Amino acid sequence: MSMPSHSSQAMPPPSERCAARARRARAWAWPVRLALLACLGLAIWQEPRLSPWLHERMQQAAAHLSDLDTADRLRGMIARMKGGGSSSGSGGLSDWFIGVMLD
């Protein structure tokens, strides 16, 4: 006498297994892509010969960020949020955001 195969009854159909694999792959795609971009950025930061143009832009961005006085900028944003930002007062959030970005 042969024993009935219970494993074939418990396995989902191939289309469901394929869909599950695709969902897992899509779930991992963004974190892996971000990790690879971070590794690329670190490599270019440490070795300028990999991409001189991008390394120069990264250096400029780092210099610009270090020049910003974030405390004063944050105080200005909070003051504008409390109502001191817009002279017209009718623009709403979009005018406030544009004002913050242009300051």
C-alpha positions as CSV (number, residue, x, y, z in Angstrom):
1,M,0.0,0.0,0.0
2,S,1.3,3.4,-0.8
3,M,0.8,6.4,1.5
4,P,-1.1,9.4,0.2
5,S,1.0,12.4,-0.5
6,H,-0.1,15.2,1.8
7,S,2.7,17.6,0.8
8,S,1.1,18.2,-2.6
9,Q,-2.1,19.3,-1.0
10,A,-0.4,21.8,1.3
11,M,1.7,23.5,-1.4
12,P,0.1,26.5,-3.1
13,P,-0.2,26.5,-6.9
14,P,2.9,27.7,-8.9
15,S,1.3,31.0,-9.8
16,E,0.8,31.9,-6.1
17,R,4.4,30.9,-5.3
18,C,5.7,33.0,-8.2
19,A,3.6,36.0,-7.0
20,A,4.9,35.5,-3.4
21,R,8.5,35.5,-4.7
22,A,7.8,38.7,-6.7
23,R,6.4,40.4,-3.7
24,R,9.5,39.5,-1.6
25,A,11.8,40.7,-4.4
26,R,9.9,44.0,-4.7
27,A,10.0,44.5,-0.9
28,W,13.8,44.1,-0.9
29,A,14.5,46.2,-4.1
30,W,14.3,49.6,-2.5
31,P,16.5,48.9,0.6
32,V,19.1,47.2,-1.6
33,R,19.0,50.0,-4.1
34,L,19.5,52.6,-1.3
35,A,22.3,50.6,0.2
36,L,24.1,50.3,-3.1
37,L,23.7,54.1,-3.8
38,A,25.1,54.8,-0.3
39,C,28.1,52.5,-1.0
40,L,28.7,54.2,-4.3
41,G,28.5,57.7,-2.6
42,L,30.9,56.6,0.1
43,A,33.3,55.2,-2.5
44,I,33.2,58.4,-4.5
45,W,33.7,60.5,-1.4
46,Q,36.8,58.5,-0.4
47,E,38.2,58.1,-3.9
48,P,37.7,61.2,-6.1
49,R,39.1,59.5,-9.2
50,L,36.0,57.3,-9.4
51,S,33.9,60.3,-10.5
52,P,35.7,63.6,-10.2
53,W,32.6,65.6,-11.3
54,L,30.4,64.0,-8.6
55,H,33.1,64.2,-6.0
56,E,33.4,68.0,-6.6
57,R,29.6,68.4,-6.3
58,M,29.6,66.4,-3.1
59,Q,32.4,68.6,-1.7
60,Q,30.4,71.7,-2.6
61,A,27.2,70.4,-1.0
62,A,29.1,69.5,2.2
63,A,30.6,73.0,2.3
64,H,27.2,74.6,1.7
65,L,25.6,72.5,4.5
66,S,28.3,73.3,6.9
67,D,27.8,77.1,6.2
68,L,24.1,77.0,7.0
69,D,23.1,78.2,10.4
70,T,20.3,75.7,11.1
71,A,19.3,77.2,14.5
72,D,18.5,80.6,13.0
73,R,16.7,79.0,10.0
74,L,14.6,76.8,12.4
75,R,13.7,79.8,14.5
76,G,12.6,81.7,11.4
77,M,10.5,78.8,10.2
78,I,8.7,78.5,13.6
79,A,8.1,82.3,13.6
80,R,6.5,82.0,10.1
81,M,4.4,79.1,11.2
82,K,3.0,81.2,14.1
83,G,1.7,83.8,11.6
84,G,4.6,86.2,11.1
85,G,5.6,85.0,7.7
86,S,3.2,86.1,5.0
87,S,2.3,89.7,4.5
88,S,-0.8,88.9,2.5
89,G,-2.1,86.2,4.9
90,S,-4.3,84.7,2.2
91,G,-1.8,82.4,0.5
92,G,-1.9,79.7,3.1
93,L,0.5,76.8,3.4
94,S,1.9,77.0,-0.1
95,D,3.0,80.6,0.3
96,W,4.5,79.8,3.6
97,F,6.5,76.9,2.1
98,I,7.7,79.0,-0.8
99,G,8.7,81.8,1.6
100,V,10.7,79.3,3.7
101,M,12.4,77.9,0.7
102,L,13.4,81.3,-0.7
103,D,14.8,82.6,2.6
